[in-house]
Amino acid sequence: MTYLVAADLPTQPAGERFRALLARGGILQMPGAHNGMAALQAKAAGFEALYLSGAAMTASMGIPDLGMITVDEVCFFVRQITRATGLPLLVDGDTGYGEALNVMHMVRSFEDAGAAAVHIEDQLLPKKCGHLNDKKLADAQDMAAKIAAAAKARRHLVVVARTDAAASEGIDGPVARAKLFVQAGADAIFPEALTTAEMFREFARRMEGVPLLANMTEFGRTPFFTASEFEAMGYRMVIWPVSSLRVANKAQEELYRALRRDGGTHTMVDRMQTRAELYAAIGYHDYEELDASIVKTVIPEAMPQR
């Protein structure tokens, strides 16, 4: 009942709760949740923090991940996930939606919407998914200025600096950038699209003492590793950014094909979440019980015809 009942709401700021999860040790596992329903399901599975992917947000809107959406559109997703679950949420902040002042606006907006952490990347617009080709890197000092602006604007938000330099600069480029970003105020570093276990280990060795985030996206440049394997390589956080959307989209595609082919959903019913399961997931009857004046839904009879 996090959405409505004050007693269910966390009293500690989201960023502080995120830091506490990092401080306890081990690796913080954050599955991507592309909407409130996915977030509730991830919470029910036992996850303690979540990730909101720009690629998942844009794909759910039917557009590509090319830096096209606005801060306010992201805040819509942030609010629905944090209200539904109360869990700390790491949000994809793309390139910061502009320069230093825009970054500061983004940070305050995300905090107000309920975010716990944000990552900002060192790409130039039009930015691309980190596992695609021909990414254009921002000047390292310009990116450091954005990180400094984010750190200055935040009240509690955890600032994660992402670097996409590995694709064009090997290991030395992202390490040098990461050290500059930490000096500018980054709390953690996200080295994107590393391609081997050796690269992950070397980056961690050269950034000892700095919390690191690993991205375990499917169909990308990074081989499959488990959370425990990333932990052994020196990483404190791992995300699976688009997995929930990919599974949901595949299921929906199969539904629509079956519906078109068969003229009904009868062949797909055994793969559906039941009404009872849906109501349990969203706490339907709990909401009804909040107010004694709310009665259980009754389907109205049709109006008499004249």
C-alpha positions in Angstrom: 0.0 0.0 0.0 3.0 2.3 -0.4 1.2 4.4 -3.0 -1.4 5.8 -0.6 -0.8 4.9 3.1 1.6 7.3 4.8 2.6 4.7 7.4 3.9 2.5 4.6 6.2 5.2 3.1 9.9 5.1 3.7 11.0 8.0 6.0 14.6 8.1 5.0 15.5 9.8 1.7 15.8 7.5 -1.2 19.5 8.3 -1.8 20.4 7.5 1.8 18.6 4.2 1.5 20.6 3.4 -1.7 23.9 4.3 0.1 22.9 2.0 3.0 22.4 -0.9 0.6 25.8 -0.3 -1.0 27.5 0.0 2.4 26.4 -3.3 3.7 28.7 -5.2 1.3 28.1 -7.8 -1.4 26.7 -6.8 -4.8 23.5 -4.8 -5.1 21.3 -6.5 -7.8 19.0 -4.1 -9.7 16.8 -5.5 -12.3 15.3 -3.1 -14.8 11.6 -2.3 -14.3 10.0 -0.5 -17.2 6.8 0.4 -15.4 5.0 0.1 -12.0 3.7 -3.4 -12.6 7.1 -4.7 -13.5 8.5 -3.0 -10.4 5.9 -4.6 -8.2 6.8 -8.0 -9.6 10.5 -7.4 -9.1 9.9 -6.4 -5.5 7.7 -9.5 -4.9 10.7 -11.6 -6.2 12.8 -10.2 -3.4 14.8 -7.4 -5.0 15.7 -4.4 -2.8 16.5 -1.8 -5.5 15.5 -1.3 -9.1 16.8 0.3 -12.3 15.0 2.4 -14.8 16.5 2.1 -18.3 16.3 4.8 -20.9 16.2 2.1 -23.6 13.3 0.4 -21.8 11.4 3.7 -21.3 11.7 4.8 -24.9 10.9 1.3 -26.3 7.8 1.2 -24.2 6.8 4.5 -25.8 7.5 3.1 -29.3 10.5 5.2 -30.0 14.3 4.5 -30.2 16.8 5.3 -27.4 18.4 8.3 -29.1 18.1 11.0 -26.4 14.6 12.0 -27.6 12.6 12.1 -24.4 12.5 14.8 -21.8 13.2 15.1 -18.0 9.4 15.3 -17.3 8.7 12.2 -19.3 11.3 10.3 -17.3 9.9 11.6 -14.1 6.5 10.1 -15.0 8.2 6.7 -15.0 10.2 7.4 -11.8 7.0 8.4 -9.9 5.0 5.4 -10.8 7.8 2.9 -9.9 8.8 4.6 -6.6 5.2 5.1 -5.5 4.3 1.5 -6.3 7.2 -0.1 -4.5 9.0 2.4 -2.2 12.3 0.8 -3.4 15.4 2.8 -4.1 15.6 3.4 -7.9 18.7 4.1 -10.0 17.6 6.1 -13.1 19.2 6.4 -16.5 20.0 10.1 -16.9 21.4 9.8 -20.5 23.8 12.8 -21.1 22.1 15.0 -18.5 19.6 16.6 -20.9 22.0 19.4 -21.8 24.9 21.2 -20.1 25.6 21.9 -16.4 22.4 23.9 -15.6 20.3 21.3 -17.4 22.0 18.6 -15.3 21.2 20.4 -12.1 17.5 20.7 -13.2 17.5 17.0 -14.0 18.9 16.1 -10.6 16.4 18.1 -8.6 13.5 16.8 -10.8 14.5 13.2 -10.3 14.9 13.7 -6.6 11.5 15.3 -6.3 10.0 12.3 -8.3 11.5 9.8 -5.8 14.7 8.6 -7.5 17.6 7.4 -5.3 20.4 7.6 -7.9 21.2 8.7 -11.4 23.9 7.9 -13.9 25.1 10.3 -16.5 27.1 9.3 -19.6 29.9 10.9 -21.5 28.4 10.7 -25.0 27.4 13.5 -27.3 23.9 13.8 -28.8 22.4 12.0 -30.6 23.5 9.4 -28.0 23.2 5.7 -28.5 22.8 2.5 -26.5 26.2 1.8 -25.0 26.6 -1.5 -26.8 26.1 0.0 -30.3 28.8 1.3 -32.7 30.0 4.8 -33.6 29.3 6.5 -30.3 30.7 10.0 -30.0 32.4 10.9 -26.8 32.1 14.2 -25.0 35.2 16.0 -23.9 36.3 14.6 -20.5 36.5 18.0 -18.9 33.0 18.9 -20.1 31.6 15.7 -18.7 33.4 16.4 -15.4 31.7 19.7 -15.2 28.3 17.9 -15.6 29.2 15.6 -12.7 30.3 18.5 -10.5 27.0 20.3 -11.3 25.0 17.1 -10.4 26.9 16.8 -7.1 26.3 20.4 -6.3 22.6 20.2 -7.0 21.7 17.0 -5.2 20.4 16.8 -1.7 20.7 13.0 -1.3 20.8 11.5 -4.9 23.7 9.2 -5.6 25.6 10.3 -8.7 27.0 7.6 -11.0 29.3 8.6 -13.8 29.1 6.4 -16.9 31.9 6.3 -19.4 31.5 4.8 -22.9 35.2 5.2 -23.8 36.1 1.5 -23.8 34.8 1.0 -27.3 37.3 3.5 -28.8 40.0 4.0 -26.2 40.6 0.5 -24.7 41.0 0.3 -21.0 43.2 3.4 -20.4 40.6 5.9 -21.7 37.7 4.9 -19.4 40.1 4.6 -16.4 41.5 8.1 -16.9 38.0 9.5 -17.4 36.6 7.6 -14.4 39.3 9.0 -12.1 38.6 12.6 -13.3 34.8 12.0 -12.7 35.4 10.8 -9.2 37.5 13.9 -8.5 34.6 16.0 -9.8 32.2 14.4 -7.3 30.9 11.1 -8.7 30.0 8.6 -6.0 30.4 5.6 -8.3 31.5 4.7 -11.8 29.7 2.7 -14.6 32.2 1.5 -17.3 29.9 0.6 -20.2 30.3 -2.1 -22.8 33.4 -3.9 -21.4 33.9 -7.0 -23.5 35.9 -9.5 -21.4 36.3 -10.7 -17.9 39.9 -9.4 -18.0 38.7 -5.9 -18.9 36.3 -5.9 -16.0 39.0 -7.1 -13.6 41.6 -4.6 -14.8 39.1 -1.7 -14.6 38.2 -2.7 -11.0 41.9 -3.1 -10.1 42.7 0.4 -11.3 39.7 1.9 -9.7 40.2 0.2 -6.3 38.0 1.7 -3.6 35.4 3.2 -5.9 32.0 1.6 -6.2 31.6 0.2 -9.7 28.4 -0.7 -11.6 28.3 -3.5 -14.2 25.7 -3.7 -17.0 24.5 -7.2 -17.9 22.4 -6.5 -20.9 21.5 -9.2 -23.4 22.5 -9.1 -27.1 25.3 -6.7 -26.4 29.1 -6.6 -26.2 29.4 -8.0 -22.7 29.5 -11.8 -22.3 27.0 -13.3 -19.8 28.2 -13.1 -16.2 26.2 -13.7 -13.1 25.9 -11.3 -10.2 28.3 -13.4 -8.1 30.8 -13.4 -11.0 30.7 -9.6 -11.2 31.1 -9.4 -7.4 34.2 -11.6 -7.7 35.6 -9.2 -10.3 35.3 -6.2 -8.0 31.8 -4.8 -8.8 29.3 -3.5 -6.2 26.3 -3.1 -8.4 24.8 -4.9 -11.4 21.8 -4.0 -13.6 19.8 -6.0 -16.1 18.3 -3.0 -17.9 15.9 -4.2 -20.6 15.3 -7.8 -19.6 11.8 -7.2 -18.3 10.7 -5.3 -21.4 12.2 -7.9 -23.7 10.3 -10.7 -22.1 7.1 -8.8 -21.9 7.4 -7.6 -25.5 8.0 -11.2 -26.8 4.9 -12.4 -24.9 2.8 -9.6 -26.3 4.0 -10.3 -29.8 3.0 -13.9 -29.5 -0.4 -13.0 -28.1 -1.3 -10.6 -30.9 -0.2 -13.2 -33.5 -2.3 -15.9 -31.9 -5.3 -13.5 -31.6 -5.0 -12.6 -35.3 -4.5 -16.2 -36.3 -7.2 -17.8 -34.1 -9.8 -15.1 -33.7 -9.6 -15.3 -30.0 -7.3 -15.7 -27.0 -8.3 -19.3 -26.0 -4.9 -20.7 -27.0 -3.0 -18.2 -24.8 -5.1 -18.2 -21.6 -2.8 -20.7 -19.8 0.1 -18.2 -20.3 -1.8 -15.2 -18.9 -1.7 -13.7 -15.4 -5.1 -14.5 -14.0 -7.5 -11.8 -12.6 -6.8 -13.1 -9.1 -3.1 -12.9 -9.6 -3.3 -9.4 -11.0 -5.4 -8.2 -8.2 -3.1 -9.7 -5.6 -0.1 -8.1 -7.3 -1.6 -4.6 -7.3 -3.3 -4.9 -3.9 -6.7 -4.4 -5.4 -8.7 -5.4 -2.4 -6.4 -3.6 0.0 -7.3 -0.4 -1.7 -11.0 -1.2 -1.5 -10.6 -1.7 2.3 -9.0 1.6 2.8 -12.3 3.3 2.9 -15.5 1.7 4.2 -17.4 3.8 1.8 -15.8 2.0 -1.2 -17.8 -1.1 -2.1 -16.7 -3.9 -4.2 -17.3 -3.4 -7.9 -20.7 -4.5 -9.3 -21.2 -4.7 -13.0 -24.3 -2.4 -13.8 -27.3 -3.8 -15.6 -27.9 -2.4 -19.1 -30.2 0.5 -19.4 -33.7 -0.3 -20.6 -34.1 0.2 -24.4 -36.9 2.4 -25.9 
